[in-house]
Amino acid sequence: MPAARPDEFDVEVDDAAVVDLAARLVRLRTVHEGPGDVERPAAELLAELMRDFGWAVTSVEAAPGRPSVIGVVDGGRPGRTLMFEGHVDVVTEGDPGSWSFDPYAGDIMDGRLRGRGSADMKAGVAAMLHAARAVELGGFAGRIVVGVLADEEGMMLGAKRFAADLVAGSLAGIDRIDGVIVGEPEGGEVCPVAKGAIRLVITFTGAMAHGAMPWMGRNPLPAIAAMLAAIADTQHVLRAAHGDHPLLGPICLTPTVLQAGDLEQINVMPATATVALDIRTTPAVVHAALITQLADTAGRIAQDAGLTAQVTVIDDRPPVDTPVDHPVVQAMLAGHRAATGADAVIGGVPGATDGTILTRDAGLATVVYGPGGKWIAHQADEYVPVADIATCTRAYVAAARHFLGD
């Protein structure tokens, strides 16, 4: 594949190097599946490449064996600081038999880079790293931070650690960040908004009893049924009040996990029953009020049944709503236009990204844009078009130059 013409962005982009890096990353099975060296093989590869470029590189463990890699590129002149952000942990491939090829092939067939993590989001990581290098070689003012943060597919521990360190002023070579481009796959859309997410668990506790003598205990299972009905009612009320967000769609309160006692003991009435919720919100929803409402509802249901209720918030990620006129959004729109010759569609992220945490915990302005289809993530036969990788790399170059100046 030819490099970009120098007159396009006044810098050259090596398409072959970008795709090669993405393919090498895909071949590494960096599956988020609990403790262990999940990101380490990919993190070491990226850190070595960044050091070869001459960047200042820091590796920070968000959890044991879970390193984030942060590269800082100094333009040598005062100016803004732009961050490119991504992750290299991936979800499991699931049943390999559901794939029509090796989940970690990292090969190119019919113009597609194939394999788990190709779209979500190792191609984006490769694109942002090489885009930063291209901008550096062309000369710029300010700084570029390339952050590959751990545990995005889990509790986003890398983003939380990075945000905390930034607020504390303990990140080497980084005193501020003026805008963040998150490289998640969005099908060519520039996404300044993202849904919020609340993960919570509601547990009802009664008293165990023999299934033949239920009057000797207090059964929490009917309370779960009542709670499920109340959750559906709450979702209906919220949707009626706020409607669908034009970029994010509907508010969703989705029960995802049900658990009650020992499923093998059919003759035992359990003492506890639990429902877990994955709640996805739009900027119209006040999270604290919704959590309080659900807790009050669970409390009333429990009281009526002679039970106790406990609501545990596992994580609370507010929606992202970066103004379209913010410089980082305008830069990404300009970058897409420069790379494609067309105006970008302004879209929304259906799930949360690390950008959600960077906005929540550090007040950073974020926008999401990256190679690959918007809905391909986490599916079998994951792929990313090679042409998307090249286009996105150029868009990142142009966005950075627009944001930082040259």
N, C-alpha and C positions, 0 to 999 in steps of 0.2 A: 504494500500500500504506500502511495507517495506521501511525503510530508506536505504540510500545508504550504502554500506559496507565501514567501516572506511578506508580500505586500498586503496580505489579508489582515494580519494583526501585527505586522512588523516583527514577528517572532516566528520560529518554526516549531511545529508540533510533529513529533515522531509517532505516527499512528502505530507502527509495528511494535514499538517499545511499550506503548500503552496497552495494547491487546495482549502482548506477551506477559506483562506483569499481571493483568487480570486473570489470564489462563493459569499462571503459576499459583496464584492465590486460590483459585477454584479447586485445584488439585489437592490442596491441603484441607483435610477434614477437620474444620474448626467448629464442631457442633457444640452448641450450648446445651449441655446435659448435666449440669451440676458442677461441683468442685473439680479442679484439675487444670491442666495446662491447655485451656481451650484456645485462646488467641495466640499463645506463645510462638508456634512455628511461623505464623503469618506476621506477627509483630516483629520477630527477629529479622525476617526477610525485608520488611519495610524499613526498619531502623537502619539496617545495613545500607540500603539504597539511599536513604536520606543522608547518611554520613558520607557516602560516596559523592553526593552532590555538594558536600561541604556545609550542610545545615547544622544548626545546633539541635541536638536530639536529646530528649528526656524520655525515659521509660518509667512509668508509675504504676504500681500494682493497685488496682481497685479492690482486689481481693486476692488471697493467696493463689498464685498461678494465673492470674487474670490481668496481664499488663496492658495499659494504654501506651501508645507511642505518640509523642508530640514533637513535631519538627517546627522550627522557627526560621523563617527566611527573612533576612534584613535587607531592605532596599538601599540602605546607606544614606537616605535622606528622610527628613521628618515627613510624616503623613499618617493616614489612617492605618488601622490594623484590620485585616480581613482574615476570617477563619474559614477554612474548608474542613468539614467534619464528616466522619463516617465510621463504620465498624466492620470487623471481619469475622465476628461470631455469626453462626448461621443456625437455623432450625434443623432438626433432624431430617434426614431424607425419607424417613418412614419405611414402608415396605419397599425394598429394592425392586421387587417384582412389579411394582406399579410404574416403574420407569421403563422407557423404551431404550435407554442407554445407561452407561455407568454414571451414577449420580455425581461422581467426582472426575468425570472425563476431562474437563478443561480443554476440550478440542473445539474445532470450528467445522461445522457442517452447514451447508446451504446458507452461508453468511451469518450463522449464529454461533456465539460462544455458549457452550452447553455445560450445565452442571449446577449443583446446589450452591447458592450464593452468587451465581453469575450476575443476576439482576439485583438481588438483595444481599449485599451491595458491593461486591468486590470489584465489579467494573467501575462503579462510581468512585471507589477508593483509588483505583489505578488512574482514572481520569483526573481526579483532583490533584493527585501528587504530580503527575506529569504536566498538568496545566500550571501549577505553581512553579515548576522548574522552567517552563517556557517563559513565563512572565519574568522570572529572575534573570534569565539570559538576555531578555530584551531590555532590562532596566526598568526600575519603578521606584516610587517613593513610598515610604511606610514599611509595614511588615505584613507578611503572610504567615499564618499559623495553620499547619496541617495537623489535625487531631484525629487519630484513629483510636476511638475510645471503646473500652471493654464493656461487655455484658449488655449490649443494646437489646438483645432478644430476651433478656431476663429482667432484672430490676434496674437496669441502666446505671449500674454502680460506677462505671467509668465516667459518664456524664456528671453524675452527682459529685464524684471526687474532683473532677476538673473544675466544676462550678465553685465548689467550696474553696479550692486552692486559689482560683482567680479572685474571689471575693477577699480572701485572706492576704492576697498579694504575695503568694509563695510560689508562683510559677516563674521559673527562670526565663528571663528575656521577654516576659509578657506583662505589661502593666495595665493594658486595657484591650478590649476587643470592640470594634465599632460595628461589626456585622458578621453574620455567620451564614454560609451556604452549606446546607446539609444535602449530601449526594444520594439520597434515597431515590429509587426508581419511580418516576411520576409520568412516564409516557410523553415527555416533552412539555408538560405543563409546569408553569411557575407557580408554586404554592406558598402563599404567605400565611395561610390559615391551616390549622390542624385541629382535629377533634381532641377534646379532653378525655381522660380515662380515669375512672375510679374502680379499683378492685377491692371488694370488701367481702367479708364472710359473716353470715348471721347464724348463730348457734342457739338452739333452744335446748334447755336442759330440764328433764323431768326425773323420773325414777324408774329403774329397770324392774320388770316383772315377768313372770311366766306368761307366755302367750295364751294359755288356757285360763289365766286369772288376771286379766288386764286391770281389774278394779284395785289390785294390790299395788299398782304403780301409777305413773303419770306419763302418758305417751306423747312424745314431742312431734310425731309424724303428722298428725292433723294440723298442727301449727305451721308446719312447712307448707302444707297445701294452702292454708289461708294466706301465708306470706307470699306464695307464688301468685295468687290471685291479686293481692294488694300491689305487687310489683307491676303486674300487667296494667292495673288501673292507673298507677303512677305514671307509667310510660304513656298511656293514652292521654292523660291530663296534660303532661308536658308537651306532647306533640300537638295537642289541640291549642295550647296556649302560645307556642312558639313557631309552629309549622316547621317545614323543612328549611334548613339553611341553604342558600342558593349554591354554595360550593361544597358543603359538607354533608348535606342530606339530613336524615331524621335523627333524633335523639333515640338511643337504644339502651334499654336495661335488660341485659341478657343473662338469665340463670345458666351457669356453665357446669357447676359441680353440685351433686347431691350425695350426701353420705349420712348413713344412720346405722349405728351399732355395727355388729358383726353380721355381714350378709349371709354367712353360712349357718347362723343360728336362727332359723325361721321360727322356732318356738320361743324366741326371746323378744320381748318388747324392749327396744333400746332406751337407754337413759338420755341419749343426746341425738340430735339431728341437725344437720348443717346444710345450708345452701350458700354457694359462692356466686357472686355477680360480677360480670364484666360490663361496666356502664360506660357508654360513649356519649359525650356531651358536645354541644355547640356553645359558642360564647354567651348565649342567652341564659345558660343555666348557672346558678350560683351553687358551687359544689357543697359548701358548708351547710347551706339550707337543705339541699337534697339529702345529705348524709343524716342530718338531724331528723328530717321527715321519716326516713326509712327506720332509724333507730326508735323513734316514737311509735311507729306502726308496729314494729316487732315487740316493743314493750307492752303495748295494749293487747296484742294477740297472746303473748305469754301470760299476762295477768289473767285474762279470761279463761285460760286453760290450766291455771295453777302451775305454770312453768316459770323459768327465768330465761331471759334473752340477753345475748351479748353480741354486739356488732363490732367487728374488728376491721379497720381500714388497712389494707395491705399496702396500697399506694394510691396517691391522689395527684393526678397530673392534669392541670388545668388546660383549657383550650389555648391554642396559640392564635393570635389575631394581629399580625404585624401589618401596620398600615401600608397600603400599596404605594404611597408616595415616599416611603422610607428609602434612603439611598441604596440599601442592600437589595431591596426588591427591584427598584428601578435599574440597578446595575445588572441584575440577573435577566430582567426583561430585555435590556439592551444587548446583553451577551447572546441570548437566544436569537434575537433579530440579526445580529452580526453573523452568527454561525449558520443560520438557515435562510436568511432573506425574508422571513415572515414574522409577523407579530405572534408572540406566544399566547396560548390560552392561559388565563389565570384560573387556577384550580385550588382544590383543598385536599389535605392529606386525611384519608379515612381513619388512620390509626395514629398513635403517638410515635414520635421519633426522639432521638437524643436532643433535638432542638427544643422539644417540650421542656426538658429538664433545664437546659441552658437558659431558656427564657424564664422559667419559674424561679430558679435558684440564683441566677446571676443577672437577670434583667436584660439578657442579650436579645437583640433583634435578629430573627432567623427567617430564612426562606428555604424551601425544599425544591430541589431540581436535580434530576439524575437520569442516567441511561437505563432503559428497560421499560417494559410495560407496567402500568399502574397496578394491575391485578395479578401479575404472574408470581409474586412473592409467595413462598411457602408451599407452592404446588409441585407435584411431580413434573418431570421433564422441564425444569426451569431453564430458561435461556435468556440471552440478551442479544439483540442484533448488533453485529460488529459496527454497522454504520451508526448506530446510536452512540456507541462509545466514542467514535471519532467526532461526531457532531457535538456531543456533550463536552468533550475536552476543549474544543474550540470555543464553545459557549462559556466555559469557565475562564478561559484565557481572556476573552473579551470582557466578561463581567468583572474580573479582577482589575483589568486595566481601566475600565470605566470607573470603578469604585475608588481605586487608589490613585489614578492619574499616572502619567508616564513622564 
